[in-house]
Amino acid sequence: MSVEILDGSTVRSFVEDEGAFNSSVDSRFAALDADHDGLLTYAEMAGELMSLRVLEKHFGVDDAVVAPTSSQGCTAASSRGSTGTAAAGLTGRSSAPR
């Protein structure tokens, strides 16, 4: 496993470069969208989330993929295509108005 350390200015510079950032996001989305339907299902995202250690089964031990409950299921939409629940599904925030 490799470890890369990025400082804040490097991250800000990348995010502020709209062309590079959008290209990176679009290509990563396309790579994860196995069935090319413009949506990311939990199954399509599970491996990526586990590799980023966003989902952990128990105290850092990742011996099985955790299946979503009905309240945890998510669908993310491509930034170029259909509408969906990307913000709610990926960040845990509700997309409903407050």
The 8 nearest C-alpha neighbors of each residue, nearest first, counted from 0:
[[1, 2, 3, 50, 51, 52, 4, 49],
 [2, 0, 3, 4, 50, 51, 5, 52],
 [3, 1, 4, 0, 5, 51, 50, 6],
 [2, 4, 5, 1, 6, 0, 9, 10],
 [3, 5, 2, 6, 9, 7, 1, 10],
 [6, 4, 9, 3, 7, 10, 8, 2],
 [5, 7, 9, 8, 10, 4, 11, 3],
 [8, 6, 10, 9, 11, 5, 12, 4],
 [7, 9, 11, 10, 6, 12, 5, 13],
 [10, 8, 12, 7, 6, 11, 5, 13],
 [9, 11, 13, 7, 12, 8, 14, 6],
 [12, 10, 8, 14, 13, 9, 15, 7],
 [11, 13, 9, 15, 10, 14, 8, 16],
 [12, 14, 10, 16, 11, 15, 20, 9],
 [15, 13, 11, 16, 20, 12, 10, 17],
 [14, 16, 12, 13, 17, 11, 20, 10],
 [17, 15, 13, 14, 19, 18, 20, 12],
 [16, 18, 20, 15, 19, 21, 14, 13],
 [19, 17, 21, 20, 16, 22, 23, 15],
 [20, 18, 22, 16, 17, 21, 23, 13],
 [19, 21, 17, 23, 22, 18, 14, 16],
 [22, 20, 24, 18, 23, 19, 17, 25],
 [21, 23, 19, 25, 20, 24, 18, 26],
 [22, 24, 20, 26, 21, 25, 19, 27],
 [23, 25, 21, 27, 22, 26, 28, 20],
 [26, 24, 28, 22, 27, 23, 21, 29],
 [25, 27, 29, 23, 28, 24, 22, 30],
 [28, 26, 30, 24, 29, 25, 23, 31],
 [27, 29, 25, 31, 26, 30, 24, 32],
 [30, 28, 26, 32, 27, 31, 25, 35],
 [29, 31, 27, 28, 32, 26, 33, 25],
 [30, 32, 28, 29, 33, 43, 27, 44],
 [33, 31, 29, 35, 30, 39, 34, 28],
 [34, 32, 35, 31, 43, 30, 29, 36],
 [33, 35, 36, 32, 37, 38, 31, 43],
 [36, 34, 32, 33, 37, 29, 38, 31],
 [35, 37, 38, 34, 32, 39, 33, 77],
 [38, 36, 77, 35, 76, 80, 32, 81],
 [39, 37, 76, 75, 36, 77, 74, 40],
 [40, 38, 75, 74, 32, 43, 76, 44],
 [39, 41, 74, 43, 42, 44, 38, 73],
 [40, 42, 44, 43, 45, 73, 72, 39],
 [41, 43, 45, 40, 44, 46, 39, 66],
 [44, 42, 40, 41, 45, 39, 31, 32],
 [43, 45, 41, 47, 42, 46, 48, 40],
 [46, 44, 48, 42, 47, 41, 43, 49],
 [47, 45, 49, 48, 44, 50, 43, 42],
 [46, 48, 50, 44, 49, 45, 51, 43],
 [49, 47, 51, 45, 53, 50, 46, 54],
 [48, 50, 52, 46, 51, 54, 47, 53],
 [51, 49, 47, 52, 48, 46, 53, 45],
 [50, 52, 48, 49, 53, 47, 54, 46],
 [53, 51, 49, 54, 50, 48, 55, 59],
 [52, 54, 48, 51, 49, 55, 50, 47],
 [55, 53, 52, 49, 48, 56, 65, 51],
 [56, 54, 57, 61, 59, 52, 53, 60],
 [55, 57, 61, 60, 65, 54, 58, 59],
 [56, 58, 60, 59, 55, 61, 62, 54],
 [59, 57, 60, 56, 55, 61, 54, 52],
 [58, 60, 57, 55, 61, 56, 52, 54],
 [61, 59, 57, 58, 62, 56, 55, 63],
 [60, 62, 56, 63, 55, 59, 57, 64],
 [61, 63, 60, 64, 56, 57, 55, 65],
 [64, 62, 61, 65, 56, 60, 55, 66],
 [63, 65, 66, 62, 61, 45, 56, 49],
 [64, 66, 63, 56, 67, 54, 55, 45],
 [67, 65, 64, 68, 41, 45, 42, 72],
 [68, 66, 71, 72, 69, 65, 70, 41],
 [67, 69, 71, 70, 72, 66, 65, 73],
 [68, 70, 71, 72, 67, 73, 66, 41],
 [69, 71, 68, 72, 67, 73, 88, 91],
 [72, 70, 68, 67, 69, 73, 88, 91],
 [73, 71, 67, 69, 70, 68, 41, 88],
 [74, 72, 88, 41, 71, 75, 40, 84],
 [73, 75, 40, 39, 84, 88, 85, 38],
 [74, 76, 85, 39, 84, 38, 83, 88],
 [77, 75, 38, 83, 85, 82, 81, 37],
 [76, 78, 80, 79, 37, 38, 81, 75],
 [77, 79, 80, 76, 25, 81, 82, 24],
 [80, 78, 77, 81, 76, 25, 37, 82],
 [81, 79, 77, 78, 37, 82, 76, 38],
 [80, 82, 76, 83, 77, 37, 79, 78],
 [81, 83, 76, 80, 84, 77, 85, 78],
 [82, 84, 76, 85, 75, 81, 74, 38],
 [83, 85, 87, 75, 86, 88, 74, 76],
 [84, 86, 75, 88, 87, 76, 83, 89],
 [87, 85, 89, 88, 84, 90, 92, 94],
 [86, 88, 92, 93, 91, 84, 94, 85],
 [89, 87, 73, 85, 86, 91, 84, 90],
 [88, 90, 86, 87, 85, 91, 75, 73],
 [89, 91, 92, 87, 86, 88, 85, 93],
 [90, 92, 87, 88, 89, 93, 86, 71],
 [93, 91, 87, 90, 94, 86, 88, 89],
 [92, 94, 87, 95, 91, 86, 96, 88],
 [93, 95, 87, 92, 96, 86, 84, 85],
 [94, 96, 93, 97, 92, 87, 84, 86],
 [97, 95, 94, 93, 92, 87, 86, 84],
 [96, 95, 94, 93, 92, 87, 86, 91]]
